[in-house]
Amino acid sequence: MTGDDRFGQDVGQGRKDRLLGTSSEVVTDPVTDWASDFSHVDPVWVADPYPIQDELRRSCPIARTERFGGAWLPTRYEDVAAIAYDTERFSSRAVIVSNNKPPRELAPAGDAPPITSDPPFHREARRLLLPMFTRAVVAKQEEATRAYCHELIDAMRGRQVVDAARDYAQHIPMRVIADLLGFPPEDGPRFREFVENVLESIDQPPEERLGHQDELAAYLVTQIQGHLAEPRDDLTTYLVNAELDGRKLDPVHVVGTMMLLLIAGVDTTWSAIGASLWHLAATPADRERLAARPALLPVAIEEFLRAYAPVTMARLVKQDMHFNGVDMRADDWVLLSFPAANRDPARFERADEVLIDREENRHAAFGLGVHRCVGSHLARMELRVALEVWLERVPAFTLADPAAVTWAASQVRGPRTLPLRIL
């Protein structure tokens, strides 16, 4: 079988057949009791989850819901960390909570290696990606990223009000990921559609939701076929040629990894940049301090990552068990809220405050355990450059209308609309 033949099959349909598992009833009723019926896509949670997390941490601290076929929400750092490190009792075969639980046979690879992989498969799948995300490799992208940030701000010239989420934050990781994978930069709007379909559609029927993933897989296969016909020096060609145990990667593995890089690589950084700009717009003292002291920005970025950690991951319970006071059932979801862990006062002093000069800051924004984000160097570079350029070019700004700010209703939380007034 030639390389082209390997990817000429309907990979999307193959993924769909593998992923359809146990489905549950879609429940969209408003939450009335966060301890026994939480939903991380409820509008109240989406608008401001932190007070809810704080109350649960004091009174619960591991919440339960029967939505999504059954799920748990630990809110203390120690519980989140314990589960993140425990690969014996918790599986990563699916990391996005939805009304469909993929079959156990999907492990150990999962549908988007390595984030959905369990040991021992996970180690080698992750090792394949590490050379492409070192500090040295990431540093080579900084100049182009900085130039693109300037282009985006140039396009805003003359406008008193701009949407910093749609006009700035979202475009930066889209361009960076397109360059990494060797995709057409003009496909950026499609990336946004893919992100929203995968991460913000969890209450859709499973067949419809997986149909969206099929569309993304078909797009990725088209890109792969173009790279097979014309190899390039990029991450797509690298993955197509990569080997595990002396054999080329399975096409479903390649497509799944590219899906991970596209979705996670775009939305996490988009959200982090947007949340940081939201904070600075809403907190003039911090904005003025950073504009006057750019050298403080790397420290401030770590605090923005702690306080507004965008990512919540999921695990699936492997077997019935008792965990820290609750009885978990096999195949229950567990939402690993790194945002809640990062605001645990037992772990961080003045945890509910954003201190842009916080010196000791071992936050969990990039995850904990074997699945810690492989792209953390890239994300930090994009966030730093995006804020450096913005504060250099637009040092004075405020929220144009605080009520007009909207946030993503998904496990990756960040502003989706962020109207800022240039002062």
C-alpha positions, -999 to 999 in steps of 0.1 A, spaced: 0 0 0 15 34 -10 14 64 13 -13 80 -8 -34 48 -5 -31 48 33 -48 82 35 -72 76 6 -96 58 28 -125 75 46 -106 81 78 -133 103 91 -159 76 89 -134 51 104 -130 75 134 -167 79 137 -174 41 138 -147 37 165 -159 66 187 -197 59 189 -202 43 223 -227 47 251 -250 77 246 -270 95 273 -300 118 273 -293 154 265 -302 176 295 -302 214 291 -323 225 321 -309 253 342 -288 242 371 -305 246 405 -279 227 427 -243 229 417 -232 202 442 -256 175 428 -265 187 393 -236 208 379 -231 217 342 -200 235 330 -220 247 300 -248 263 320 -249 301 312 -243 310 349 -211 289 350 -200 302 316 -204 338 327 -184 334 359 -174 300 373 -151 311 400 -177 319 428 -193 285 421 -160 267 423 -151 285 456 -184 275 472 -181 239 461 -145 238 474 -157 249 508 -189 228 510 -186 198 487 -158 196 475 -163 170 447 -196 178 429 -217 153 411 -241 154 381 -262 128 363 -259 149 331 -236 136 304 -242 101 317 -227 108 350 -198 131 359 -177 144 389 -161 178 395 -132 179 420 -124 215 430 -94 211 454 -59 212 440 -50 180 458 -79 160 443 -73 174 408 -36 165 410 -43 130 425 -65 121 396 -43 137 369 -14 115 381 -34 83 386 -33 66 352 -41 32 368 -77 41 378 -85 69 354 -84 67 316 -78 95 291 -94 78 262 -118 107 259 -110 142 273 -140 162 262 -172 155 283 -202 149 261 -234 128 259 -214 100 242 -188 79 261 -164 62 236 -160 24 241 -132 11 263 -117 -6 233 -106 29 222 -78 28 248 -48 29 250 -44 51 219 -76 71 220 -88 92 191 -63 121 194 -29 108 206 -12 115 228 -38 136 248 -63 107 246 -37 80 252 -31 58 282 2 43 292 22 26 279 11 38 244 10 74 256 48 77 263 59 69 227 31 90 211 41 120 232 78 115 225 71 118 188 59 154 193 85 167 217 112 176 191 88 199 173 80 219 204 113 226 221 122 262 231 147 264 202 121 254 176 95 277 191 120 306 191 123 304 153 86 313 151 87 344 173 97 369 146 69 359 123 44 359 151 54 394 162 51 407 127 17 392 123 5 408 156 16 442 142 -3 435 110 -35 428 130 -32 460 149 -24 479 117 -58 467 104 -75 483 134 -61 517 128 -86 545 132 -112 524 151 -122 536 186 -138 502 195 -123 468 185 -132 433 193 -100 420 208 -111 384 208 -123 383 172 -100 408 156 -68 399 175 -66 370 199 -81 343 178 -61 351 147 -26 347 163 -28 310 172 -46 303 139 -17 317 119 9 300 141 -8 266 139 -13 270 101 24 277 97 33 248 119 12 223 100 17 238 66 -20 247 61 -32 276 40 -33 307 63 -66 317 46 -83 287 62 -83 304 96 -121 310 96 -125 273 91 -103 266 121 -127 287 143 -156 266 130 -138 234 138 -130 246 173 -166 255 180 -180 223 166 -157 201 186 -156 220 219 -189 239 221 -214 213 208 -213 188 237 -251 189 241 -258 179 205 -268 143 198 -237 121 195 -242 113 158 -245 150 149 -215 159 171 -194 131 156 -205 142 122 -187 176 128 -156 157 137 -159 137 105 -159 171 86 -127 181 104 -111 147 97 -120 150 60 -103 185 59 -72 170 75 -70 141 51 -71 166 22 -42 185 37 -23 153 43 -28 141 7 -14 175 -5 17 169 17 21 134 4 21 148 -32 44 177 -22 64 171 10 74 201 30 94 210 60 65 212 85 47 192 112 23 175 88 51 160 67 69 150 99 39 131 112 32 114 79 68 101 79 70 93 116 73 58 129 64 38 160 81 5 166 95 6 131 62 12 113 46 43 99 18 57 121 -17 45 115 -36 71 94 -62 74 122 -33 82 146 -19 109 122 -53 125 117 -61 124 154 -29 140 164 -33 168 138 -69 173 151 -54 177 186 -28 202 174 -54 222 155 -81 224 181 -60 226 212 -33 248 196 -59 274 185 -84 276 213 -62 274 244 -40 303 233 -68 323 218 -86 320 252 -54 329 272 -47 360 251 -83 371 253 -86 366 291 -54 385 297 -66 415 276 -99 413 294 -82 415 328 -60 445 317 -90 463 303 -110 458 335 -80 466 358 -65 499 348 -38 498 375 -24 465 362 -26 478 326 -7 510 334 19 492 354 27 467 326 27 494 300 52 513 320 73 482 330 73 457 301 100 437 319 73 426 344 53 409 316 67 374 319 58 372 356 24 387 349 17 361 322 22 333 346 -4 349 369 -28 353 341 -23 317 333 -30 308 369 -60 330 375 -76 325 341 -64 290 332 -84 282 301 -83 244 301 -104 218 319 -96 182 309 -117 151 315 -110 115 325 -131 83 326 -132 62 357 -119 27 349 -138 7 375 -162 13 405 -142 27 434 -142 50 464 -123 82 459 -118 108 487 -153 105 501 -173 97 470 -183 65 452 -174 67 416 -188 43 390 -170 27 361 -172 50 330 -182 81 350 -167 113 337 -143 133 359 -138 170 350 -102 180 359 -107 217 365 -73 232 364 -89 266 368 -104 255 401 -72 239 413 -53 272 405 -76 292 428 -74 268 457 -64 289 488 -48 257 503 -23 259 474 -19 296 467 -19 326 490 -45 352 481 -57 327 455 -87 348 445 -66 378 437 -47 385 405 -12 396 415 8 404 384 41 403 404 34 370 422 68 354 425 61 318 435 36 305 410 36 268 403 2 268 386 -15 239 368 -26 259 337 -8 235 314 -20 204 333 -5 179 356 10 145 353 20 127 321 -4 147 300 11 181 308 8 203 277 34 194 251 30 229 235 35 250 266 66 267 252 47 277 221 17 289 241 39 311 263 57 326 233 24 335 216 9 349 248 40 370 255 44 383 220 7 391 217 7 411 249 40 428 242 29 440 208 -6 451 221 8 471 251 34 487 228 9 497 202 -23 501 223 -11 510 259 -44 526 269 -77 508 266 -108 498 286 -139 476 282 -163 493 258 -192 475 274 -186 449 301 -220 434 295 -211 427 259 -182 404 268 -191 367 261 -172 336 271 -169 302 255 -193 275 268 -168 247 268 -139 231 286 -117 258 271 -128 291 286 -119 324 271 -137 355 257 -155 350 224 -164 387 221 -143 413 238 -152 449 227 -124 473 239 -124 511 236 -90 526 226 -83 556 248 
